[in-house]
Amino acid sequence: MNDLREEARQAVRQAGQRLTEDAAALMAASAEAAEIGLETRAEELRRAVLVAWSVGVAPEDIARDAGVEIGVIHDWAPSTCAQATPGGRSPEPPPSAIASN
């Protein structure tokens, strides 16, 4: 089980790093490309967070690995699905929630 948790944490770290690294390049692109690119990267991170949460990684560890505030993890975790936006999608993290690495 520890291997599964570590693998999930690694996926969260990688997704968070991709979002952070790609953000500047995406913002330099057209507005449409930036929006699509950032949404894609944020969705990849959200999915990695949900997998890590589902295998029992502590929310604090997930937040640290993702480079986001703990509130983002609480927003995305299934225990708070009632806060999901219309269409069943969880809210995207605000830009201020993404920590610079």
C-alpha positions as CSV (number, residue, x, y, z in Angstrom):
1,M,0.0,0.0,0.0
2,N,2.9,2.4,0.7
3,D,4.1,1.9,-2.8
4,L,0.7,2.9,-4.2
5,R,0.6,6.0,-2.0
6,E,4.1,7.0,-3.0
7,E,3.2,6.5,-6.7
8,A,0.1,8.6,-6.2
9,R,2.1,11.3,-4.4
10,Q,4.7,11.3,-7.3
11,A,1.9,11.8,-9.8
12,V,0.6,14.8,-7.8
13,R,4.0,16.3,-7.7
14,Q,4.5,15.8,-11.4
15,A,1.1,17.3,-12.3
16,G,1.7,20.3,-10.0
17,Q,5.1,20.8,-11.5
18,R,3.7,20.7,-15.1
19,L,1.0,23.2,-14.2
20,T,3.5,25.5,-12.6
21,E,6.1,25.2,-15.4
22,D,3.6,25.5,-18.3
23,A,1.7,28.4,-16.8
24,A,4.1,31.1,-18.0
25,A,4.3,29.7,-21.5
26,L,0.6,29.3,-21.7
27,M,0.0,32.8,-20.5
28,A,2.2,34.1,-23.3
29,A,0.1,32.3,-25.9
30,S,-3.3,33.4,-27.1
31,A,-6.0,33.9,-24.5
32,E,-7.9,30.8,-25.8
33,A,-4.8,28.6,-25.8
34,A,-3.9,29.8,-22.3
35,E,-7.4,29.0,-21.0
36,I,-7.5,25.6,-22.6
37,G,-4.0,24.7,-21.5
38,L,-4.4,25.9,-18.0
39,E,-7.8,24.1,-17.7
40,T,-6.1,20.9,-19.0
41,R,-3.2,21.1,-16.6
42,A,-5.5,21.9,-13.6
43,E,-7.7,19.0,-14.5
44,E,-4.7,16.7,-14.6
45,L,-3.7,17.9,-11.2
46,R,-7.2,17.5,-9.8
47,R,-7.4,13.9,-11.0
48,A,-4.0,13.1,-9.5
49,V,-5.2,14.7,-6.2
50,L,-8.3,12.6,-6.3
51,V,-6.3,9.4,-6.8
52,A,-3.9,10.3,-4.0
53,W,-6.9,11.0,-1.7
54,S,-8.6,7.8,-2.6
55,V,-5.5,5.7,-1.7
56,G,-5.3,7.3,1.7
57,V,-2.7,10.0,1.3
58,A,-3.2,12.7,3.9
59,P,-4.7,16.0,2.5
60,E,-1.8,18.0,4.0
61,D,0.7,15.8,2.1
62,I,-1.3,16.1,-1.1
63,A,-1.4,19.9,-0.8
64,R,2.3,20.1,-0.2
65,D,3.0,17.8,-3.1
66,A,0.6,19.7,-5.4
67,G,1.9,23.1,-4.4
68,V,-1.6,24.3,-3.5
69,E,-3.3,25.5,-0.3
70,I,-5.0,22.8,1.7
71,G,-8.4,24.4,1.0
72,V,-8.0,23.3,-2.7
73,I,-7.7,19.7,-1.6
74,H,-10.8,20.0,0.6
75,D,-12.7,21.5,-2.3
76,W,-11.7,18.7,-4.7
77,A,-12.0,15.8,-2.3
78,P,-15.2,13.7,-2.7
79,S,-16.3,14.4,0.9
80,T,-17.1,17.9,-0.3
81,C,-18.8,17.0,-3.6
82,A,-21.8,19.1,-2.6
83,Q,-19.6,22.1,-3.4
84,A,-19.0,20.9,-7.0
85,T,-20.0,23.3,-9.7
86,P,-22.9,22.7,-12.1
87,G,-22.1,19.9,-14.5
88,G,-20.3,17.9,-11.7
89,R,-16.9,19.5,-12.1
90,S,-15.1,20.6,-9.0
91,P,-14.0,24.2,-8.8
92,E,-10.6,25.1,-10.3
93,P,-8.0,26.5,-7.9
94,P,-7.8,30.3,-7.9
95,P,-4.4,31.5,-9.3
96,S,-3.4,32.6,-5.8
97,A,-3.8,29.0,-4.5
98,I,-1.0,27.7,-6.8
99,A,2.2,28.1,-4.9
100,S,5.3,29.0,-6.9
101,N,7.9,26.3,-6.7
